[in-house]
Amino acid sequence: MDIACPNCAATYRVPEALVAQGKPLRCAACGETWVPEMPPIEDAAHQEAPPTEIHAPEPAPAEAAAAEAPEAQPEPAQPTPEIPPSPPAPARPAPPLAPPPLHPPVLSGRAPGLRSGVPLRLAWAASIATLLIALAGLAFYGDAIAAAWPPFARVTALLGG
């Protein structure tokens, strides 16, 4: 059974069992909730049945003479073309979300994620000290490393060893 939303006129195909039970329906297009009504039974009774062929028996000779007089016979009713139901209205898309701000708000005087103060300075000092120790180890023990690992001889040659 085809049902139309009373608010936006979107049409839906609903089983007659749901309509007969009087359950409320909600429109997917506009969100309106309503209880559809069953169409009157008279409408179904007034629908015309498709015409069928009727074969009348052949008249007797006496009736054939009487039948020669033309009588107005009603023409069979032409069946009305069936109109297909209109497709349901497309669902409305959700409104677009607002894009995130290009620059997030800064709560303090500096940009978020940056560290400052004593811990940052200690981290830099430790990194530089580690690098200097590694370079000093290469300078003092470069020959011993080159003897144990021959490809390292090229590195010591570049450093002037």
Residue pairs with C-beta under 8 A, 6 or more apart in sequence:
1 13
1 14
1 15
1 16
1 19
2 11
2 12
2 13
2 14
2 85
3 11
3 12
3 13
3 14
3 19
3 25
3 36
4 10
4 11
4 12
5 11
5 12
5 27
5 29
5 30
5 32
5 34
6 32
6 34
7 27
7 30
7 32
7 34
8 27
8 29
8 30
8 32
8 89
9 89
10 27
10 28
10 29
10 30
10 88
10 89
11 85
11 86
11 87
11 88
11 89
12 25
12 27
12 28
12 88
13 85
14 25
14 36
16 38
18 25
19 36
19 37
19 38
20 38
22 35
23 35
24 33
24 34
24 35
25 33
25 34
25 35
25 36
26 32
26 33
27 33
27 34
28 88
28 91
29 88
29 89
29 90
29 91
29 92
30 92
48 77
48 79
48 80
50 79
51 76
51 77
51 79
59 67
104 112
106 112
110 116
138 145
138 155
138 156
138 159
139 159
139 161
142 152
142 155
142 156
142 159
142 161
143 156
143 161
145 152
145 156
146 152
146 153
146 155
146 156
146 161
